Structure formats: structure tokens, C-alpha cells
């Protein structure tokens, strides 16, 4: 009986006031600090986007192959640049050709005129993980996993605001 009274009149109120004090002096200030930090980051990102333009990345490892998928890539890039001229375009690729050579091939093969000022190529070194000859069994599954590894490498090199995957 004495323990029950002690618990009801002393321990429970101390726990209640302890939680109340912890919430008041720790959690609420932490929430305000986090909110101000989050808003500051969001504002810096908005200012950088207004100053430098948006970063749009296209994940297309074989952008210089010359097939139908590549035409889709280059027409999409042209459409983005026509609609948003200050946009910086990044293309994740395993191609080793010079950007001027790639853009000349695009002009000759697809008749898509692009100016290289806003187009940047990011070279990926993990080409082997997506090649079919590496996997005699479970080819599609392992190529898909390899594509995820290549995607991680791409994000480590540049984390854009928008990414489009056009290699499927």
C-alpha cells in the first residue's frame, strides 16, 4: 500500500514533469533548429538554381551508339534546352569520345542541332558491370544489378536536381 501511494504521488508526477521539461527544453528547440536549418538549405538551393540554372542529368551509358534510343535522348535534351535555356545538361556515359565528336555525330545522324555550352558529359568507369558478355547466366538480372552499381557511381560524381534514365 505504501509503495502504491509513493508511486502515485511521487514517481508518476516526477516522470510526467521530467517528460514535460524534456519536451519543452530539448525537443521543441531541436525542432526549431532543424526547421531553420532545413529552410536555410532550401533557400540556398533555390538561389543556386536561380543563379546557375537547374541541373538535369540523363543516364544513358551508350549515348553515342546511334540507335533509336539515342535519338530519343538527343531530342529530349533539345526539348529541355529550348524550353529552359539556362538549364545545365549532364549526360552520364561510358563513351570515351570527345563531346564535340559526339555532338557532331548527333547532328549528322539525327539532324538534331545542339550547342555544347550547356551540355556536359560525366564519364562512368563501371562499364563492365552492365555488359552482357560478363554474365553467361541470369544475364538480365545481373545487368540490372550492375546498372544500379553504375547509378551509384553516377550519383557520387554528380547529384542533379532532376535525373532521367533513358537506357531501358
Phi and psi in radians as a Rosetta constraint file:
Dihedral C 1 N 2 CA 2 C 2 CIRCULARHARMONIC -1.128 0.35
Dihedral N 2 CA 2 C 2 N 3 CIRCULARHARMONIC -0.715 0.35
Dihedral C 2 N 3 CA 3 C 3 CIRCULARHARMONIC -1.120 0.35
Dihedral N 3 CA 3 C 3 N 4 CIRCULARHARMONIC -0.691 0.35
Dihedral C 3 N 4 CA 4 C 4 CIRCULARHARMONIC -1.110 0.35
Dihedral N 4 CA 4 C 4 N 5 CIRCULARHARMONIC -0.769 0.35
Dihedral C 4 N 5 CA 5 C 5 CIRCULARHARMONIC -1.129 0.35
Dihedral N 5 CA 5 C 5 N 6 CIRCULARHARMONIC -0.744 0.35
Dihedral C 5 N 6 CA 6 C 6 CIRCULARHARMONIC -1.053 0.35
Dihedral N 6 CA 6 C 6 N 7 CIRCULARHARMONIC -0.749 0.35
Dihedral C 6 N 7 CA 7 C 7 CIRCULARHARMONIC -1.119 0.35
Dihedral N 7 CA 7 C 7 N 8 CIRCULARHARMONIC -0.811 0.35
Dihedral C 7 N 8 CA 8 C 8 CIRCULARHARMONIC -1.181 0.35
Dihedral N 8 CA 8 C 8 N 9 CIRCULARHARMONIC -0.741 0.35
Dihedral C 8 N 9 CA 9 C 9 CIRCULARHARMONIC -1.606 0.35
Dihedral N 9 CA 9 C 9 N 10 CIRCULARHARMONIC -0.327 0.35
Dihedral C 9 N 10 CA 10 C 10 CIRCULARHARMONIC -2.102 0.35
Dihedral N 10 CA 10 C 10 N 11 CIRCULARHARMONIC -0.919 0.35
Dihedral C 10 N 11 CA 11 C 11 CIRCULARHARMONIC -1.224 0.35
Dihedral N 11 CA 11 C 11 N 12 CIRCULARHARMONIC -0.856 0.35
Dihedral C 11 N 12 CA 12 C 12 CIRCULARHARMONIC -1.087 0.35
Dihedral N 12 CA 12 C 12 N 13 CIRCULARHARMONIC -0.795 0.35
Dihedral C 12 N 13 CA 13 C 13 CIRCULARHARMONIC -1.087 0.35
Dihedral N 13 CA 13 C 13 N 14 CIRCULARHARMONIC -0.665 0.35
Dihedral C 13 N 14 CA 14 C 14 CIRCULARHARMONIC -1.120 0.35
Dihedral N 14 CA 14 C 14 N 15 CIRCULARHARMONIC -0.720 0.35
Dihedral C 14 N 15 CA 15 C 15 CIRCULARHARMONIC -1.101 0.35
Dihedral N 15 CA 15 C 15 N 16 CIRCULARHARMONIC -0.785 0.35
Dihedral C 15 N 16 CA 16 C 16 CIRCULARHARMONIC -1.047 0.35
Dihedral N 16 CA 16 C 16 N 17 CIRCULARHARMONIC -0.849 0.35
Dihedral C 16 N 17 CA 17 C 17 CIRCULARHARMONIC -1.199 0.35
Dihedral N 17 CA 17 C 17 N 18 CIRCULARHARMONIC -0.569 0.35
Dihedral C 17 N 18 CA 18 C 18 CIRCULARHARMONIC -1.114 0.35
Dihedral N 18 CA 18 C 18 N 19 CIRCULARHARMONIC -0.788 0.35
Dihedral C 18 N 19 CA 19 C 19 CIRCULARHARMONIC -1.131 0.35
Dihedral N 19 CA 19 C 19 N 20 CIRCULARHARMONIC -0.722 0.35
Dihedral C 19 N 20 CA 20 C 20 CIRCULARHARMONIC -1.083 0.35
Dihedral N 20 CA 20 C 20 N 21 CIRCULARHARMONIC -0.792 0.35
Dihedral C 20 N 21 CA 21 C 21 CIRCULARHARMONIC -1.148 0.35
Dihedral N 21 CA 21 C 21 N 22 CIRCULARHARMONIC -0.735 0.35
Dihedral C 21 N 22 CA 22 C 22 CIRCULARHARMONIC -1.057 0.35
Dihedral N 22 CA 22 C 22 N 23 CIRCULARHARMONIC -0.783 0.35
Dihedral C 22 N 23 CA 23 C 23 CIRCULARHARMONIC -1.102 0.35
Dihedral N 23 CA 23 C 23 N 24 CIRCULARHARMONIC -0.771 0.35
Dihedral C 23 N 24 CA 24 C 24 CIRCULARHARMONIC -1.182 0.35
Dihedral N 24 CA 24 C 24 N 25 CIRCULARHARMONIC -0.771 0.35
Dihedral C 24 N 25 CA 25 C 25 CIRCULARHARMONIC -1.748 0.35
Dihedral N 25 CA 25 C 25 N 26 CIRCULARHARMONIC -0.162 0.35
Dihedral C 25 N 26 CA 26 C 26 CIRCULARHARMONIC -2.103 0.35
Dihedral N 26 CA 26 C 26 N 27 CIRCULARHARMONIC -1.000 0.35
Dihedral C 26 N 27 CA 27 C 27 CIRCULARHARMONIC -1.215 0.35
Dihedral N 27 CA 27 C 27 N 28 CIRCULARHARMONIC -0.758 0.35
Dihedral C 27 N 28 CA 28 C 28 CIRCULARHARMONIC -1.137 0.35
Dihedral N 28 CA 28 C 28 N 29 CIRCULARHARMONIC -0.838 0.35
Dihedral C 28 N 29 CA 29 C 29 CIRCULARHARMONIC -1.089 0.35
Dihedral N 29 CA 29 C 29 N 30 CIRCULARHARMONIC -0.654 0.35
Dihedral C 29 N 30 CA 30 C 30 CIRCULARHARMONIC -1.098 0.35
Dihedral N 30 CA 30 C 30 N 31 CIRCULARHARMONIC -0.678 0.35
Dihedral C 30 N 31 CA 31 C 31 CIRCULARHARMONIC -1.125 0.35
Dihedral N 31 CA 31 C 31 N 32 CIRCULARHARMONIC -0.724 0.35
Dihedral C 31 N 32 CA 32 C 32 CIRCULARHARMONIC -1.166 0.35
Dihedral N 32 CA 32 C 32 N 33 CIRCULARHARMONIC -0.698 0.35
Dihedral C 32 N 33 CA 33 C 33 CIRCULARHARMONIC -1.101 0.35
Dihedral N 33 CA 33 C 33 N 34 CIRCULARHARMONIC -0.796 0.35
Dihedral C 33 N 34 CA 34 C 34 CIRCULARHARMONIC -1.089 0.35
Dihedral N 34 CA 34 C 34 N 35 CIRCULARHARMONIC -0.754 0.35
Dihedral C 34 N 35 CA 35 C 35 CIRCULARHARMONIC -1.105 0.35
Dihedral N 35 CA 35 C 35 N 36 CIRCULARHARMONIC -0.745 0.35
Dihedral C 35 N 36 CA 36 C 36 CIRCULARHARMONIC -1.178 0.35
Dihedral N 36 CA 36 C 36 N 37 CIRCULARHARMONIC -0.673 0.35
Dihedral C 36 N 37 CA 37 C 37 CIRCULARHARMONIC -1.089 0.35
Dihedral N 37 CA 37 C 37 N 38 CIRCULARHARMONIC -0.800 0.35
Dihedral C 37 N 38 CA 38 C 38 CIRCULARHARMONIC -1.085 0.35
Dihedral N 38 CA 38 C 38 N 39 CIRCULARHARMONIC -0.774 0.35
Dihedral C 38 N 39 CA 39 C 39 CIRCULARHARMONIC -1.153 0.35
Dihedral N 39 CA 39 C 39 N 40 CIRCULARHARMONIC -0.632 0.35
Dihedral C 39 N 40 CA 40 C 40 CIRCULARHARMONIC -1.133 0.35
Dihedral N 40 CA 40 C 40 N 41 CIRCULARHARMONIC -0.756 0.35
Dihedral C 40 N 41 CA 41 C 41 CIRCULARHARMONIC -1.122 0.35
Dihedral N 41 CA 41 C 41 N 42 CIRCULARHARMONIC -0.752 0.35
Dihedral C 41 N 42 CA 42 C 42 CIRCULARHARMONIC -1.090 0.35
Dihedral N 42 CA 42 C 42 N 43 CIRCULARHARMONIC -0.706 0.35
Dihedral C 42 N 43 CA 43 C 43 CIRCULARHARMONIC -1.172 0.35
Dihedral N 43 CA 43 C 43 N 44 CIRCULARHARMONIC -0.738 0.35
Dihedral C 43 N 44 CA 44 C 44 CIRCULARHARMONIC -1.091 0.35
Dihedral N 44 CA 44 C 44 N 45 CIRCULARHARMONIC -0.697 0.35
Dihedral C 44 N 45 CA 45 C 45 CIRCULARHARMONIC -1.129 0.35
Dihedral N 45 CA 45 C 45 N 46 CIRCULARHARMONIC -0.717 0.35
Dihedral C 45 N 46 CA 46 C 46 CIRCULARHARMONIC -1.123 0.35
Dihedral N 46 CA 46 C 46 N 47 CIRCULARHARMONIC -0.750 0.35
Dihedral C 46 N 47 CA 47 C 47 CIRCULARHARMONIC -1.120 0.35
Dihedral N 47 CA 47 C 47 N 48 CIRCULARHARMONIC -0.727 0.35
Dihedral C 47 N 48 CA 48 C 48 CIRCULARHARMONIC -1.133 0.35
Dihedral N 48 CA 48 C 48 N 49 CIRCULARHARMONIC -0.689 0.35
Dihedral C 48 N 49 CA 49 C 49 CIRCULARHARMONIC -1.153 0.35
Dihedral N 49 CA 49 C 49 N 50 CIRCULARHARMONIC -0.689 0.35
Dihedral C 49 N 50 CA 50 C 50 CIRCULARHARMONIC -1.177 0.35
Dihedral N 50 CA 50 C 50 N 51 CIRCULARHARMONIC -0.634 0.35
Dihedral C 50 N 51 CA 51 C 51 CIRCULARHARMONIC -1.329 0.35
Dihedral N 51 CA 51 C 51 N 52 CIRCULARHARMONIC -0.851 0.35
Dihedral C 51 N 52 CA 52 C 52 CIRCULARHARMONIC -1.751 0.35
Dihedral N 52 CA 52 C 52 N 53 CIRCULARHARMONIC -0.214 0.35
Dihedral C 52 N 53 CA 53 C 53 CIRCULARHARMONIC 1.556 0.35
Dihedral N 53 CA 53 C 53 N 54 CIRCULARHARMONIC 2.864 0.35
Dihedral C 53 N 54 CA 54 C 54 CIRCULARHARMONIC -1.324 0.35
Dihedral N 54 CA 54 C 54 N 55 CIRCULARHARMONIC 2.674 0.35
Dihedral C 54 N 55 CA 55 C 55 CIRCULARHARMONIC -1.806 0.35
Dihedral N 55 CA 55 C 55 N 56 CIRCULARHARMONIC 2.047 0.35
Dihedral C 55 N 56 CA 56 C 56 CIRCULARHARMONIC -2.062 0.35
Dihedral N 56 CA 56 C 56 N 57 CIRCULARHARMONIC 2.208 0.35
Dihedral C 56 N 57 CA 57 C 57 CIRCULARHARMONIC -2.008 0.35
Dihedral N 57 CA 57 C 57 N 58 CIRCULARHARMONIC 2.492 0.35
Dihedral C 57 N 58 CA 58 C 58 CIRCULARHARMONIC -2.026 0.35
Dihedral N 58 CA 58 C 58 N 59 CIRCULARHARMONIC 2.162 0.35
Dihedral C 58 N 59 CA 59 C 59 CIRCULARHARMONIC -1.645 0.35
Dihedral N 59 CA 59 C 59 N 60 CIRCULARHARMONIC 1.762 0.35
Dihedral C 59 N 60 CA 60 C 60 CIRCULARHARMONIC -2.568 0.35
Dihedral N 60 CA 60 C 60 N 61 CIRCULARHARMONIC 1.527 0.35
Dihedral C 60 N 61 CA 61 C 61 CIRCULARHARMONIC -0.981 0.35
Dihedral N 61 CA 61 C 61 N 62 CIRCULARHARMONIC -0.628 0.35
Dihedral C 61 N 62 CA 62 C 62 CIRCULARHARMONIC -1.910 0.35
Dihedral N 62 CA 62 C 62 N 63 CIRCULARHARMONIC 1.081 0.35
Dihedral C 62 N 63 CA 63 C 63 CIRCULARHARMONIC -1.259 0.35
Dihedral N 63 CA 63 C 63 N 64 CIRCULARHARMONIC -0.196 0.35
Dihedral C 63 N 64 CA 64 C 64 CIRCULARHARMONIC -1.877 0.35
Dihedral N 64 CA 64 C 64 N 65 CIRCULARHARMONIC 0.228 0.35
Dihedral C 64 N 65 CA 65 C 65 CIRCULARHARMONIC -1.259 0.35
Dihedral N 65 CA 65 C 65 N 66 CIRCULARHARMONIC -0.569 0.35
Dihedral C 65 N 66 CA 66 C 66 CIRCULARHARMONIC 1.611 0.35
Dihedral N 66 CA 66 C 66 N 67 CIRCULARHARMONIC 0.261 0.35
Dihedral C 66 N 67 CA 67 C 67 CIRCULARHARMONIC -1.636 0.35
Dihedral N 67 CA 67 C 67 N 68 CIRCULARHARMONIC -2.958 0.35
Dihedral C 67 N 68 CA 68 C 68 CIRCULARHARMONIC -1.167 0.35
Dihedral N 68 CA 68 C 68 N 69 CIRCULARHARMONIC -0.621 0.35
Dihedral C 68 N 69 CA 69 C 69 CIRCULARHARMONIC -1.139 0.35
Dihedral N 69 CA 69 C 69 N 70 CIRCULARHARMONIC -0.578 0.35
Dihedral C 69 N 70 CA 70 C 70 CIRCULARHARMONIC -1.236 0.35
Dihedral N 70 CA 70 C 70 N 71 CIRCULARHARMONIC -0.616 0.35
Dihedral C 70 N 71 CA 71 C 71 CIRCULARHARMONIC -1.090 0.35
Dihedral N 71 CA 71 C 71 N 72 CIRCULARHARMONIC -0.733 0.35
Dihedral C 71 N 72 CA 72 C 72 CIRCULARHARMONIC -1.024 0.35
Dihedral N 72 CA 72 C 72 N 73 CIRCULARHARMONIC -0.761 0.35
Dihedral C 72 N 73 CA 73 C 73 CIRCULARHARMONIC -1.010 0.35
Dihedral N 73 CA 73 C 73 N 74 CIRCULARHARMONIC -0.906 0.35
Dihedral C 73 N 74 CA 74 C 74 CIRCULARHARMONIC -1.253 0.35
Dihedral N 74 CA 74 C 74 N 75 CIRCULARHARMONIC -0.580 0.35
Dihedral C 74 N 75 CA 75 C 75 CIRCULARHARMONIC -1.204 0.35
Dihedral N 75 CA 75 C 75 N 76 CIRCULARHARMONIC -0.658 0.35
Dihedral C 75 N 76 CA 76 C 76 CIRCULARHARMONIC -1.116 0.35
Dihedral N 76 CA 76 C 76 N 77 CIRCULARHARMONIC -0.742 0.35
Dihedral C 76 N 77 CA 77 C 77 CIRCULARHARMONIC -1.098 0.35
Dihedral N 77 CA 77 C 77 N 78 CIRCULARHARMONIC -0.751 0.35
Dihedral C 77 N 78 CA 78 C 78 CIRCULARHARMONIC -1.082 0.35
Dihedral N 78 CA 78 C 78 N 79 CIRCULARHARMONIC -0.717 0.35
Dihedral C 78 N 79 CA 79 C 79 CIRCULARHARMONIC -1.125 0.35
Dihedral N 79 CA 79 C 79 N 80 CIRCULARHARMONIC -0.730 0.35
Dihedral C 79 N 80 CA 80 C 80 CIRCULARHARMONIC -1.108 0.35
Dihedral N 80 CA 80 C 80 N 81 CIRCULARHARMONIC -0.774 0.35
Dihedral C 80 N 81 CA 81 C 81 CIRCULARHARMONIC -1.208 0.35
Dihedral N 81 CA 81 C 81 N 82 CIRCULARHARMONIC -0.546 0.35
Dihedral C 81 N 82 CA 82 C 82 CIRCULARHARMONIC -1.238 0.35
Dihedral N 82 CA 82 C 82 N 83 CIRCULARHARMONIC -0.681 0.35
Dihedral C 82 N 83 CA 83 C 83 CIRCULARHARMONIC -1.363 0.35
Dihedral N 83 CA 83 C 83 N 84 CIRCULARHARMONIC -0.687 0.35
Dihedral C 83 N 84 CA 84 C 84 CIRCULARHARMONIC -2.227 0.35
Dihedral N 84 CA 84 C 84 N 85 CIRCULARHARMONIC 1.484 0.35
Dihedral C 84 N 85 CA 85 C 85 CIRCULARHARMONIC -1.155 0.35
Dihedral N 85 CA 85 C 85 N 86 CIRCULARHARMONIC -0.395 0.35
Dihedral C 85 N 86 CA 86 C 86 CIRCULARHARMONIC -1.526 0.35
Dihedral N 86 CA 86 C 86 N 87 CIRCULARHARMONIC 0.102 0.35
Dihedral C 86 N 87 CA 87 C 87 CIRCULARHARMONIC -1.317 0.35
Dihedral N 87 CA 87 C 87 N 88 CIRCULARHARMONIC 2.407 0.35
Dihedral C 87 N 88 CA 88 C 88 CIRCULARHARMONIC -1.624 0.35
Dihedral N 88 CA 88 C 88 N 89 CIRCULARHARMONIC 2.170 0.35
Dihedral C 88 N 89 CA 89 C 89 CIRCULARHARMONIC -1.785 0.35
Dihedral N 89 CA 89 C 89 N 90 CIRCULARHARMONIC 2.277 0.35
Dihedral C 89 N 90 CA 90 C 90 CIRCULARHARMONIC -2.124 0.35
Dihedral N 90 CA 90 C 90 N 91 CIRCULARHARMONIC 2.361 0.35
Dihedral C 90 N 91 CA 91 C 91 CIRCULARHARMONIC -2.107 0.35
Dihedral N 91 CA 91 C 91 N 92 CIRCULARHARMONIC 2.047 0.35
Dihedral C 91 N 92 CA 92 C 92 CIRCULARHARMONIC -1.382 0.35
Dihedral N 92 CA 92 C 92 N 93 CIRCULARHARMONIC 2.107 0.35
Dihedral C 92 N 93 CA 93 C 93 CIRCULARHARMONIC -2.551 0.35
Dihedral N 93 CA 93 C 93 N 94 CIRCULARHARMONIC 2.794 0.35
Dihedral C 93 N 94 CA 94 C 94 CIRCULARHARMONIC -1.827 0.35
Dihedral N 94 CA 94 C 94 N 95 CIRCULARHARMONIC -0.005 0.35
Dihedral C 94 N 95 CA 95 C 95 CIRCULARHARMONIC -1.163 0.35
Dihedral N 95 CA 95 C 95 N 96 CIRCULARHARMONIC 2.491 0.35
Dihedral C 95 N 96 CA 96 C 96 CIRCULARHARMONIC -1.831 0.35
Dihedral N 96 CA 96 C 96 N 97 CIRCULARHARMONIC -0.038 0.35
Dihedral C 96 N 97 CA 97 C 97 CIRCULARHARMONIC -1.192 0.35
Dihedral N 97 CA 97 C 97 N 98 CIRCULARHARMONIC 2.743 0.35
Dihedral C 97 N 98 CA 98 C 98 CIRCULARHARMONIC -1.206 0.35
Dihedral N 98 CA 98 C 98 N 99 CIRCULARHARMONIC 2.609 0.35
Dihedral C 98 N 99 CA 99 C 99 CIRCULARHARMONIC -0.979 0.35
Dihedral N 99 CA 99 C 99 N 100 CIRCULARHARMONIC -0.706 0.35
Dihedral C 99 N 100 CA 100 C 100 CIRCULARHARMONIC -1.080 0.35
Dihedral N 100 CA 100 C 100 N 101 CIRCULARHARMONIC -0.710 0.35
Dihedral C 100 N 101 CA 101 C 101 CIRCULARHARMONIC -1.122 0.35
Dihedral N 101 CA 101 C 101 N 102 CIRCULARHARMONIC -0.753 0.35
Dihedral C 101 N 102 CA 102 C 102 CIRCULARHARMONIC -1.111 0.35
Dihedral N 102 CA 102 C 102 N 103 CIRCULARHARMONIC -0.795 0.35
Dihedral C 102 N 103 CA 103 C 103 CIRCULARHARMONIC -1.199 0.35
Dihedral N 103 CA 103 C 103 N 104 CIRCULARHARMONIC -0.567 0.35
Dihedral C 103 N 104 CA 104 C 104 CIRCULARHARMONIC -1.150 0.35
Dihedral N 104 CA 104 C 104 N 105 CIRCULARHARMONIC -0.700 0.35
Dihedral C 104 N 105 CA 105 C 105 CIRCULARHARMONIC -1.132 0.35
Dihedral N 105 CA 105 C 105 N 106 CIRCULARHARMONIC -0.667 0.35
Dihedral C 105 N 106 CA 106 C 106 CIRCULARHARMONIC -1.091 0.35
Dihedral N 106 CA 106 C 106 N 107 CIRCULARHARMONIC -0.755 0.35
Dihedral C 106 N 107 CA 107 C 107 CIRCULARHARMONIC -1.093 0.35
Dihedral N 107 CA 107 C 107 N 108 CIRCULARHARMONIC -0.794 0.35
Dihedral C 107 N 108 CA 108 C 108 CIRCULARHARMONIC -1.263 0.35
Dihedral N 108 CA 108 C 108 N 109 CIRCULARHARMONIC -0.717 0.35
Dihedral C 108 N 109 CA 109 C 109 CIRCULARHARMONIC -1.491 0.35
Dihedral N 109 CA 109 C 109 N 110 CIRCULARHARMONIC -0.713 0.35
Dihedral C 109 N 110 CA 110 C 110 CIRCULARHARMONIC -1.906 0.35
Dihedral N 110 CA 110 C 110 N 111 CIRCULARHARMONIC -0.115 0.35
Dihedral C 110 N 111 CA 111 C 111 CIRCULARHARMONIC 0.987 0.35
Dihedral N 111 CA 111 C 111 N 112 CIRCULARHARMONIC 0.748 0.35
Dihedral C 111 N 112 CA 112 C 112 CIRCULARHARMONIC -1.985 0.35
Dihedral N 112 CA 112 C 112 N 113 CIRCULARHARMONIC 1.952 0.35
Dihedral C 112 N 113 CA 113 C 113 CIRCULARHARMONIC -1.527 0.35
Dihedral N 113 CA 113 C 113 N 114 CIRCULARHARMONIC 2.078 0.35
Dihedral C 113 N 114 CA 114 C 114 CIRCULARHARMONIC -2.240 0.35
Dihedral N 114 CA 114 C 114 N 115 CIRCULARHARMONIC 2.498 0.35
Dihedral C 114 N 115 CA 115 C 115 CIRCULARHARMONIC -1.742 0.35
Dihedral N 115 CA 115 C 115 N 116 CIRCULARHARMONIC 2.368 0.35
Dihedral C 115 N 116 CA 116 C 116 CIRCULARHARMONIC -1.416 0.35
Dihedral N 116 CA 116 C 116 N 117 CIRCULARHARMONIC 0.076 0.35
Dihedral C 116 N 117 CA 117 C 117 CIRCULARHARMONIC -1.105 0.35
Dihedral N 117 CA 117 C 117 N 118 CIRCULARHARMONIC -0.710 0.35
Dihedral C 117 N 118 CA 118 C 118 CIRCULARHARMONIC -1.815 0.35
Dihedral N 118 CA 118 C 118 N 119 CIRCULARHARMONIC 0.100 0.35
Dihedral C 118 N 119 CA 119 C 119 CIRCULARHARMONIC -1.866 0.35
Dihedral N 119 CA 119 C 119 N 120 CIRCULARHARMONIC 2.167 0.35
Dihedral C 119 N 120 CA 120 C 120 CIRCULARHARMONIC -2.195 0.35
Dihedral N 120 CA 120 C 120 N 121 CIRCULARHARMONIC 2.510 0.35
Dihedral C 120 N 121 CA 121 C 121 CIRCULARHARMONIC -1.896 0.35
Dihedral N 121 CA 121 C 121 N 122 CIRCULARHARMONIC 2.325 0.35
Dihedral C 121 N 122 CA 122 C 122 CIRCULARHARMONIC -1.949 0.35
Dihedral N 122 CA 122 C 122 N 123 CIRCULARHARMONIC 2.011 0.35
Dihedral C 122 N 123 CA 123 C 123 CIRCULARHARMONIC -1.390 0.35
Dihedral N 123 CA 123 C 123 N 124 CIRCULARHARMONIC 2.299 0.35
Dihedral C 123 N 124 CA 124 C 124 CIRCULARHARMONIC -1.867 0.35
Dihedral N 124 CA 124 C 124 N 125 CIRCULARHARMONIC 2.403 0.35
Dihedral C 124 N 125 CA 125 C 125 CIRCULARHARMONIC -1.733 0.35
Dihedral N 125 CA 125 C 125 N 126 CIRCULARHARMONIC -0.084 0.35
Dihedral C 125 N 126 CA 126 C 126 CIRCULARHARMONIC -1.682 0.35
Dihedral N 126 CA 126 C 126 N 127 CIRCULARHARMONIC 0.797 0.35
Dihedral C 126 N 127 CA 127 C 127 CIRCULARHARMONIC -1.130 0.35
Dihedral N 127 CA 127 C 127 N 128 CIRCULARHARMONIC -0.624 0.35
Dihedral C 127 N 128 CA 128 C 128 CIRCULARHARMONIC -1.046 0.35
Dihedral N 128 CA 128 C 128 N 129 CIRCULARHARMONIC -0.524 0.35
Dihedral C 128 N 129 CA 129 C 129 CIRCULARHARMONIC -1.285 0.35
Dihedral N 129 CA 129 C 129 N 130 CIRCULARHARMONIC -0.173 0.35
Dihedral C 129 N 130 CA 130 C 130 CIRCULARHARMONIC -1.984 0.35
Dihedral N 130 CA 130 C 130 N 131 CIRCULARHARMONIC 0.050 0.35
Dihedral C 130 N 131 CA 131 C 131 CIRCULARHARMONIC -1.434 0.35
Dihedral N 131 CA 131 C 131 N 132 CIRCULARHARMONIC 2.364 0.35
Dihedral C 131 N 132 CA 132 C 132 CIRCULARHARMONIC -1.157 0.35
Dihedral N 132 CA 132 C 132 N 133 CIRCULARHARMONIC -0.546 0.35
Dihedral C 132 N 133 CA 133 C 133 CIRCULARHARMONIC -1.182 0.35
Dihedral N 133 CA 133 C 133 N 134 CIRCULARHARMONIC -0.259 0.35
Dihedral C 133 N 134 CA 134 C 134 CIRCULARHARMONIC -1.303 0.35
Dihedral N 134 CA 134 C 134 N 135 CIRCULARHARMONIC -0.374 0.35
Dihedral C 134 N 135 CA 135 C 135 CIRCULARHARMONIC -2.195 0.35
Dihedral N 135 CA 135 C 135 N 136 CIRCULARHARMONIC 1.670 0.35
Dihedral C 135 N 136 CA 136 C 136 CIRCULARHARMONIC -1.230 0.35
Dihedral N 136 CA 136 C 136 N 137 CIRCULARHARMONIC -0.443 0.35
Dihedral C 136 N 137 CA 137 C 137 CIRCULARHARMONIC -2.170 0.35
Dihedral N 137 CA 137 C 137 N 138 CIRCULARHARMONIC 2.627 0.35
Dihedral C 137 N 138 CA 138 C 138 CIRCULARHARMONIC 0.936 0.35
Dihedral N 138 CA 138 C 138 N 139 CIRCULARHARMONIC 0.759 0.35
Dihedral C 138 N 139 CA 139 C 139 CIRCULARHARMONIC -1.021 0.35
Dihedral N 139 CA 139 C 139 N 140 CIRCULARHARMONIC -0.914 0.35
Dihedral C 139 N 140 CA 140 C 140 CIRCULARHARMONIC -1.129 0.35
Dihedral N 140 CA 140 C 140 N 141 CIRCULARHARMONIC -0.711 0.35
Dihedral C 140 N 141 CA 141 C 141 CIRCULARHARMONIC -1.092 0.35
Dihedral N 141 CA 141 C 141 N 142 CIRCULARHARMONIC -0.839 0.35
Dihedral C 141 N 142 CA 142 C 142 CIRCULARHARMONIC -1.255 0.35
Dihedral N 142 CA 142 C 142 N 143 CIRCULARHARMONIC -0.563 0.35
Dihedral C 142 N 143 CA 143 C 143 CIRCULARHARMONIC -1.148 0.35
Dihedral N 143 CA 143 C 143 N 144 CIRCULARHARMONIC -0.648 0.35
Dihedral C 143 N 144 CA 144 C 144 CIRCULARHARMONIC -1.120 0.35
Dihedral N 144 CA 144 C 144 N 145 CIRCULARHARMONIC -0.757 0.35
Dihedral C 144 N 145 CA 145 C 145 CIRCULARHARMONIC -1.120 0.35
Dihedral N 145 CA 145 C 145 N 146 CIRCULARHARMONIC -0.688 0.35
Dihedral C 145 N 146 CA 146 C 146 CIRCULARHARMONIC -1.100 0.35
Dihedral N 146 CA 146 C 146 N 147 CIRCULARHARMONIC -0.620 0.35
Dihedral C 146 N 147 CA 147 C 147 CIRCULARHARMONIC -1.131 0.35
Dihedral N 147 CA 147 C 147 N 148 CIRCULARHARMONIC -0.609 0.35
Dihedral C 147 N 148 CA 148 C 148 CIRCULARHARMONIC -1.153 0.35
Dihedral N 148 CA 148 C 148 N 149 CIRCULARHARMONIC -0.699 0.35
Dihedral C 148 N 149 CA 149 C 149 CIRCULARHARMONIC -1.101 0.35
Dihedral N 149 CA 149 C 149 N 150 CIRCULARHARMONIC -0.753 0.35
Dihedral C 149 N 150 CA 150 C 150 CIRCULARHARMONIC -1.128 0.35
Dihedral N 150 CA 150 C 150 N 151 CIRCULARHARMONIC -0.651 0.35
Dihedral C 150 N 151 CA 151 C 151 CIRCULARHARMONIC -1.103 0.35
Dihedral N 151 CA 151 C 151 N 152 CIRCULARHARMONIC -0.671 0.35
Dihedral C 151 N 152 CA 152 C 152 CIRCULARHARMONIC -1.117 0.35
Dihedral N 152 CA 152 C 152 N 153 CIRCULARHARMONIC -0.718 0.35
Dihedral C 152 N 153 CA 153 C 153 CIRCULARHARMONIC -1.084 0.35
Dihedral N 153 CA 153 C 153 N 154 CIRCULARHARMONIC -0.710 0.35
Dihedral C 153 N 154 CA 154 C 154 CIRCULARHARMONIC -1.080 0.35
Dihedral N 154 CA 154 C 154 N 155 CIRCULARHARMONIC -0.787 0.35
Dihedral C 154 N 155 CA 155 C 155 CIRCULARHARMONIC -1.185 0.35
Dihedral N 155 CA 155 C 155 N 156 CIRCULARHARMONIC -0.505 0.35
Dihedral C 155 N 156 CA 156 C 156 CIRCULARHARMONIC -1.253 0.35
Dihedral N 156 CA 156 C 156 N 157 CIRCULARHARMONIC -0.496 0.35
Dihedral C 156 N 157 CA 157 C 157 CIRCULARHARMONIC -1.428 0.35
Dihedral N 157 CA 157 C 157 N 158 CIRCULARHARMONIC -0.650 0.35
Dihedral C 157 N 158 CA 158 C 158 CIRCULARHARMONIC -2.737 0.35
Dihedral N 158 CA 158 C 158 N 159 CIRCULARHARMONIC 2.267 0.35
Dihedral C 158 N 159 CA 159 C 159 CIRCULARHARMONIC -1.909 0.35
Dihedral N 159 CA 159 C 159 N 160 CIRCULARHARMONIC 1.657 0.35
Dihedral C 159 N 160 CA 160 C 160 CIRCULARHARMONIC -1.416 0.35
Dihedral N 160 CA 160 C 160 N 161 CIRCULARHARMONIC 3.000 0.35
Dihedral C 160 N 161 CA 161 C 161 CIRCULARHARMONIC -1.277 0.35
Dihedral N 161 CA 161 C 161 N 162 CIRCULARHARMONIC -0.641 0.35
Dihedral C 161 N 162 CA 162 C 162 CIRCULARHARMONIC -2.329 0.35
Dihedral N 162 CA 162 C 162 N 163 CIRCULARHARMONIC 2.368 0.35
Dihedral C 162 N 163 CA 163 C 163 CIRCULARHARMONIC -2.260 0.35
Dihedral N 163 CA 163 C 163 N 164 CIRCULARHARMONIC 2.384 0.35
Dihedral C 163 N 164 CA 164 C 164 CIRCULARHARMONIC -2.134 0.35
Dihedral N 164 CA 164 C 164 N 165 CIRCULARHARMONIC 2.265 0.35
Dihedral C 164 N 165 CA 165 C 165 CIRCULARHARMONIC -1.808 0.35
Dihedral N 165 CA 165 C 165 N 166 CIRCULARHARMONIC 1.953 0.35
Dihedral C 165 N 166 CA 166 C 166 CIRCULARHARMONIC -2.018 0.35
Dihedral N 166 CA 166 C 166 N 167 CIRCULARHARMONIC 0.399 0.35
Dihedral C 166 N 167 CA 167 C 167 CIRCULARHARMONIC -1.781 0.35
Dihedral N 167 CA 167 C 167 N 168 CIRCULARHARMONIC 0.195 0.35
